């Protein structure tokens, strides 16, 4: 499908927001090149490294937001490009219902998993707006979602770039006015293609083969001393003994000063730690750079899916060591018990919004290896009830039990008491909510939060009755190591001026 004026004017009889679709064949473009060439308007890049997913064939760049959803004093505000309030509600689903009704978007019929909608993040503390979990004064909920005027979708297999540019109508336009709006939209797409052609050739990022050795922690700050973390592990175990909870995920935050630009950090991270969910999101005052392995919830044509991850080992020093560690993880009774408990929690989360009798677990306790750690992964599915808005499915599983605990609400109350710093976007989610009602989201783990020259990385460990405090401390370091390693490489690779210095690596 490519949009000509006849299609555009015909769609204007039914819809209020019309997509102009233009496709281009290419041979030298990459997602990094697309984003950097269009950086003045670009606010996010979404990618995937999951072989079984259709997403792995595509990268998506969002250009020029014309609507933004943002949390303010417990409400969700919908703002236009100039920052004026369009609508507000204390319920996220009502904001999306308003968008659906007022925008009346024509969804293009394309073989592309995401053709437009809201993209962004919810902080972990967003739960305080939907559940009885109070936050401290410094732990405020955040919501930031962009609805972009233009989506650039790059198909890696076909070397095809598709621009989807949305044109809002006020209604009742004459044929001449429609022609003018169509021509303006086409010119905007053509402007983007010219910028791709005229932008200077990027210097390629060439990294030595990355080892899985120890990360230098000498320049890394943590919000926990080792003994303090181990003390809070024991505090959680007291709550478990008292019968309050079965498990809670205690986290620590690592910080390091950086001079590398946020997008350069992303370039390194996607090479060092490829994951099912790769994202770079540029907010007004901070950036999110992520390589999450874990889906929060996926909604596609009313089919629900969650991938709970619980059970961790570091990667081995060599293939033999790696194989032994995998076998050890699969046979570890503590890890298996924790995993099954969190699978049950995922089944409960889906069961809150699924049709009765449709919840299944087609994959249970599969060993999956990532760059620096290996995990036990399962898959839970169900079918969304007809009376439930897809956004409610997202919130029913938010935040994931694998980053909070079980029972979830009480575990979060205990974590709010013990963890002195806000989690911010850590353990929240990055998501898209498509104009077609489909949703995909990941848990914001293995993510760098960059603000004012400080990169923050947070990682947690699931605490149960027989946890060994020192091992839980080490688990948080293992989980954070890929991110800290990427930061170190980016600092050595990119000078303040953005030039690459590929000769100066130390590992």
C-alpha positions in Angstrom: 0.0 0.0 0.0 1.2 3.4 -1.0 -1.1 6.4 -0.5 -2.1 8.5 -3.5 -4.4 11.5 -3.4 -7.5 9.4 -4.5 -7.0 7.0 -1.5 -6.4 9.9 0.8 -9.5 11.9 -0.1 -11.6 8.8 0.0 -10.4 7.9 3.5 -11.2 11.5 4.6 -14.9 10.7 4.2 -14.7 8.2 7.2 -11.6 9.0 9.2 -10.2 12.1 11.0 -6.5 11.1 10.8 -5.2 9.7 7.5 -1.8 8.0 7.0 0.3 8.9 3.9 2.4 5.8 3.2 5.6 5.9 1.1 8.0 3.1 0.5 11.6 3.2 -0.6 14.1 0.5 -1.5 17.6 1.0 -0.1 21.0 -0.8 0.2 23.2 1.1 2.6 20.8 2.4 5.3 20.9 1.1 8.8 18.6 2.0 11.8 21.5 3.9 13.4 22.0 5.9 10.2 18.2 6.6 9.9 18.0 7.9 13.5 21.1 10.0 13.4 20.2 11.5 10.0 16.8 12.5 11.3 17.9 13.2 14.9 16.4 16.7 14.9 12.9 15.2 14.9 13.6 11.7 16.2 12.5 10.8 19.7 12.8 7.0 19.8 14.3 3.9 18.1 12.7 0.5 18.8 14.5 -2.7 17.7 14.5 -6.4 18.5 17.0 -9.3 18.5 14.5 -12.1 19.0 14.8 -14.6 16.1 11.3 -16.0 16.4 9.6 -12.5 16.4 8.4 -10.5 13.4 9.9 -7.5 15.3 13.4 -8.8 14.6 12.9 -7.9 10.9 12.1 -4.2 11.7 13.4 -1.1 13.4 11.1 1.8 14.1 12.0 5.5 14.4 9.5 8.0 15.8 9.6 11.5 14.3 8.1 14.7 15.6 5.5 14.0 18.4 2.2 15.8 17.9 0.7 14.4 21.1 2.3 13.5 24.4 0.8 11.7 27.4 2.4 12.8 30.7 1.6 12.3 34.4 0.9 15.3 36.5 -0.3 15.2 40.1 -2.0 11.9 39.7 -3.7 12.6 36.4 -2.6 11.7 32.8 -2.5 14.7 30.6 -2.7 14.6 26.8 -0.8 17.6 25.4 -0.4 18.9 21.9 2.9 19.7 20.1 2.9 23.2 21.7 2.4 21.8 25.2 -1.3 22.8 25.6 -3.6 20.5 27.4 -6.0 18.6 25.2 -7.5 16.2 27.7 -6.9 14.8 31.2 -8.1 11.9 33.3 -6.9 9.9 36.3 -7.3 6.7 34.2 -4.9 5.8 31.4 -7.6 3.8 29.5 -9.9 6.9 29.4 -7.1 8.9 27.8 -6.6 6.2 25.1 -10.4 6.0 24.6 -10.4 9.7 24.0 -7.6 9.5 21.5 -9.4 6.6 19.7 -12.6 8.6 19.5 -11.2 12.1 18.7 -8.4 11.0 16.3 -10.4 8.3 14.5 -7.2 7.0 12.9 -7.2 5.0 9.7 -4.8 2.2 10.4 -2.8 1.3 7.2 -3.0 -2.3 6.0 0.7 -3.1 6.0 2.7 -6.2 6.9 4.5 -4.2 9.6 4.0 -5.0 13.4 3.8 -1.3 14.4 2.3 1.4 12.2 1.8 4.2 14.7 0.5 4.9 18.2 1.8 5.8 21.6 5.4 4.9 22.5 7.2 5.6 25.8 7.5 4.5 29.4 5.8 4.1 32.7 7.9 4.4 35.9 7.8 1.7 38.6 6.1 4.3 40.9 3.2 4.6 38.4 1.7 1.7 40.4 0.8 4.2 43.1 -1.9 5.6 40.8 -3.6 2.2 40.4 -2.9 0.1 43.5 -2.7 0.8 47.3 1.1 1.2 47.2 2.2 4.6 48.7 5.4 6.3 47.5 7.7 8.4 49.5 8.0 12.1 48.7 11.0 11.5 46.4 9.2 8.5 44.7 6.9 10.1 42.2 5.0 8.3 39.4 6.1 9.0 35.8 4.4 8.5 32.5 5.8 9.7 29.2 4.3 8.5 25.9 4.8 10.0 22.5 2.4 9.9 19.6 4.5 10.8 16.6 3.4 12.5 13.4 5.7 10.2 11.3 7.0 6.6 11.8 10.0 5.4 9.8 9.8 1.6 9.6 12.9 -0.2 8.3 12.6 -3.8 7.1 16.0 -5.4 7.4 15.3 -8.5 5.3 13.9 -6.5 2.3 16.1 -3.4 2.7 12.9 -1.4 2.5 12.1 1.9 4.3 8.5 2.8 4.9 7.4 6.2 6.0 3.9 6.4 7.6 3.0 10.1 8.0 -0.3 10.9 9.8 -2.4 13.9 8.7 -5.0 15.1 11.2 -8.2 16.6 9.7 -10.7 19.0 11.3 -13.5 17.6 9.3 -15.5 19.1 6.4 -12.4 20.0 4.3 -13.0 20.8 0.7 -11.3 18.8 -2.0 -8.9 21.6 -2.5 -8.0 21.8 1.2 -7.5 18.0 1.2 -5.2 18.3 -1.7 -3.2 21.0 0.1 -2.9 18.8 3.2 -1.9 15.8 1.2 0.8 17.7 -0.7 2.2 19.1 2.6 2.4 15.6 4.0 4.1 14.2 0.9 6.6 17.1 1.0 7.4 16.3 4.7 8.2 12.7 3.8 10.3 13.8 0.8 12.2 16.2 3.2 13.1 13.2 5.3 14.4 11.2 2.3 16.5 14.1 1.2 18.0 14.4 4.7 18.9 10.6 4.6 20.6 11.2 1.2 22.5 14.3 2.2 23.6 13.5 5.7 27.3 12.6 6.1 28.4 9.0 6.2 28.7 7.8 9.8 31.9 6.3 11.0 31.3 2.6 11.6 31.4 1.3 15.1 34.0 -1.5 15.2 34.4 -3.3 18.5 36.8 -6.1 19.4 35.0 -9.4 20.3 33.6 -8.7 23.7 34.7 -10.9 26.6 32.6 -11.8 29.6 35.2 -10.9 32.1 34.8 -8.9 35.3 33.6 -5.3 35.1 35.8 -2.6 36.6 33.7 -1.2 39.5 36.2 1.3 40.8 34.4 4.3 39.2 30.9 3.0 39.9 28.8 4.3 42.8 26.0 2.3 44.5 23.1 3.3 46.7 23.9 0.3 48.9 27.0 -0.9 50.7 27.3 -4.6 50.6 26.5 -5.1 54.2 23.5 -2.8 53.9 22.1 -4.8 51.0 22.7 -8.1 52.9 20.9 -6.6 55.9 17.8 -5.8 53.8 17.9 -9.3 52.4 17.6 -10.6 55.9 14.8 -8.0 56.7 12.8 -9.4 53.7 13.4 -12.9 55.0 11.9 -11.9 58.4 8.8 -10.7 56.5 8.7 -14.1 54.7 9.0 -16.0 58.0 6.1 -13.8 59.4 3.9 -14.9 56.5 3.6 -11.4 54.8 5.1 -12.5 51.5 6.8 -15.4 49.7 9.3 -13.4 47.8 10.4 -9.8 47.1 12.9 -8.4 44.5 15.4 -6.2 46.3 17.4 -3.9 43.9 20.4 -1.7 44.0 21.3 1.2 41.8 24.7 1.8 40.2 25.8 5.2 38.9 28.7 6.4 36.8 29.6 9.7 35.3 29.7 9.7 31.5 30.7 12.0 28.7 29.4 9.8 25.8 26.2 10.8 24.2 23.1 8.8 25.0 22.7 7.5 21.4 26.3 6.4 21.4 25.7 4.4 24.6 22.8 2.7 22.7 25.0 1.9 19.7 27.4 0.1 22.0 24.7 -1.6 24.1 22.9 -3.1 21.1 26.2 -4.6 20.0 27.4 -5.8 23.4 24.1 -7.0 24.8 21.6 -7.8 22.0 18.2 -8.6 23.5 14.6 -9.2 22.5 13.7 -5.6 23.3 16.2 -2.8 22.3 15.2 0.8 22.7 16.5 4.3 22.8 14.0 7.0 23.9 14.8 10.7 24.2 12.7 12.4 26.7 12.9 16.2 27.4 15.2 15.9 30.4 16.5 12.3 30.3 17.2 9.4 28.0 16.4 5.7 28.3 18.8 3.2 26.7 17.7 -0.4 27.0 18.2 -4.0 26.1 15.5 -5.8 28.0 15.2 -9.6 27.8 11.7 -9.7 29.4 8.3 -9.0 27.9 5.8 -7.5 30.3 2.6 -8.1 28.2 1.8 -8.5 24.5 -1.7 -7.9 23.1 -2.3 -8.9 19.5 -5.9 -9.2 18.2 -7.0 -9.9 21.8 -4.4 -12.6 22.3 -2.4 -12.0 25.6 1.1 -13.2 26.3 3.6 -12.8 29.2 7.1 -14.2 29.4 8.1 -14.4 33.1 11.8 -14.7 33.7 13.1 -16.0 37.1 16.3 -17.9 37.8 19.7 -16.5 36.9 23.3 -17.6 36.4 26.3 -15.8 35.0 27.6 -16.9 31.6 30.5 -19.3 31.8 34.2 -18.5 31.2 34.1 -21.0 28.3 31.6 -23.3 26.6 32.2 -26.2 29.1 31.8 -23.9 32.1 28.7 -22.3 30.5 27.1 -25.8 29.9 27.7 -26.7 33.6 26.2 -23.5 34.8 23.1 -24.1 32.7 22.7 -27.6 34.1 23.1 -26.3 37.6 20.4 -23.6 37.1 18.0 -26.1 35.6 18.4 -28.4 38.6 18.5 -25.8 41.3 15.5 -26.4 43.6 15.4 -22.9 44.9 15.5 -21.3 41.5 12.8 -23.7 40.2 10.5 -23.0 43.1 11.0 -19.2 42.6 10.3 -19.6 38.9 7.1 -21.6 39.3 5.8 -19.1 41.9 6.3 -16.2 39.5 4.7 -18.2 36.6 1.7 -18.6 38.9 1.7 -14.9 39.5 1.8 -14.2 35.7 -1.1 -16.6 35.2 -3.0 -14.6 37.9 -2.2 -11.3 36.2 -3.4 -12.6 32.8 -6.4 -14.3 34.5 -7.7 -10.9 35.7 -8.4 -9.8 32.2 -8.6 -13.0 30.2 -11.7 -15.0 29.1 -12.4 -17.9 31.6 -10.5 -21.1 30.7 -8.1 -19.5 28.2 -5.0 -19.1 30.4 -2.3 -21.5 29.4 1.5 -22.1 29.9 2.8 -23.4 26.5 6.4 -22.9 27.5 7.7 -23.7 31.0 11.2 -23.2 32.4 13.2 -22.9 29.2 16.9 -22.0 29.6 17.7 -18.9 27.5 21.2 -17.5 27.3 22.0 -13.8 27.0 25.3 -12.0 26.6 26.3 -11.9 30.3 23.7 -14.0 32.1 21.3 -17.0 31.5 17.7 -17.2 32.7 14.8 -19.6 33.1 12.0 -18.3 30.9 8.3 -19.4 30.5 5.4 -18.2 28.4 1.9 -17.6 29.7 -1.0 -16.9 27.3 -4.7 -16.1 27.3 -7.5 -14.3 25.4 -8.6 -10.8 26.3 -12.2 -10.4 27.5 -14.3 -8.3 25.1 -15.2 -5.8 27.9 -11.6 -5.1 28.7 -9.6 -2.3 27.1 -6.1 -3.5 26.0 -4.5 -0.9 28.2 -6.1 -2.6 31.2 -4.3 -5.7 30.2 -1.0 -3.8 30.4 -1.8 -2.4 33.8 -3.1 -5.7 35.2 0.4 -7.1 34.9 2.2 -3.9 35.9 4.7 -4.0 37.4 5.8 -7.5 36.8 6.0 -9.9 39.7 9.5 -10.8 38.5 10.7 -7.3 39.6 8.4 -6.8 42.6 7.5 -10.1 44.4 4.6 -12.2 45.6 2.0 -11.4 46.7 2.7 -8.4 44.6 1.1 -5.5 46.5 2.5 -6.4 49.9 5.9 -7.1 48.4 5.9 -3.6 46.8 4.9 -2.0 50.2 7.9 -3.7 51.8 10.2 -2.6 49.1 9.0 1.0 49.4 9.9 0.8 53.0 13.4 -0.6 52.5 14.6 1.0 49.2 15.4 4.6 50.0 15.8 5.8 46.4 13.0 5.8 43.8 13.3 3.1 41.1 12.2 5.6 38.5 11.9 3.8 35.2 13.7 0.7 36.5 11.2 -2.2 36.9 8.5 -0.1 35.1 7.9 -0.7 31.4 8.6 0.5 27.9 5.6 0.0 25.7 3.8 0.9 22.5 0.0 1.1 22.3 -0.8 1.0 18.6 -3.7 2.8 16.9 -4.9 -0.7 16.1 -5.3 -1.6 19.8 -2.3 -3.9 19.8 0.3 -3.6 22.6 3.8 -4.8 23.2 5.8 -3.9 26.2 8.9 -5.0 28.1 10.0 -4.6 31.7 12.5 -1.8 32.0 15.5 -3.9 33.2 19.0 -4.0 31.7 18.4 -0.3 31.1 20.5 2.8 31.4 18.8 6.0 32.6 20.9 9.0 31.5 20.4 12.4 33.0 22.8 15.3 33.5 25.8 13.3 32.6 25.1 10.5 35.0 24.2 7.0 33.8 22.1 4.9 36.3 21.8 1.2 36.1 19.6 -0.8 38.5 19.3 -4.5 39.1 17.5 -6.7 41.5 17.5 -10.2 43.1 14.6 -12.3 44.1 14.7 -12.9 47.8 13.1 -16.0 49.3 13.3 -17.8 52.6 16.5 -19.7 51.9 18.3 -16.9 50.0 22.0 -16.5 50.8 22.5 -12.7 51.2 26.0 -12.5 49.6 24.8 -14.5 46.6 21.9 -12.2 46.1 24.3 -9.2 46.2 26.4 -10.9 43.5 23.4 -11.6 41.4 22.6 -7.9 41.1 26.1 -7.2 40.0 26.0 -10.0 37.4 22.7 -8.6 36.0 24.1 -5.0 35.8 27.5 -6.1 34.3 26.4 -6.0 30.6 25.2 -2.4 31.1 28.3 -1.2 33.0 30.5 -3.0 30.5 28.7 -1.1 27.7 29.1 2.2 29.4 32.9 1.6 29.9 33.3 0.7 26.2 31.3 3.7 25.1 33.4 6.0 27.2 36.6 4.6 25.7 35.2 4.6 22.2 33.6 8.0 21.9 35.4 11.2 22.8 33.5 14.3 23.9 33.4 15.4 20.3 31.8 12.1 19.2 34.9 10.8 17.3 35.6 7.1 17.6 38.8 6.0 19.2 38.7 2.3 18.5 42.3 1.6 19.3 42.0 2.3 23.0 40.0 -0.6 24.5 40.9 -2.2 27.7 38.9 -5.1 29.2 
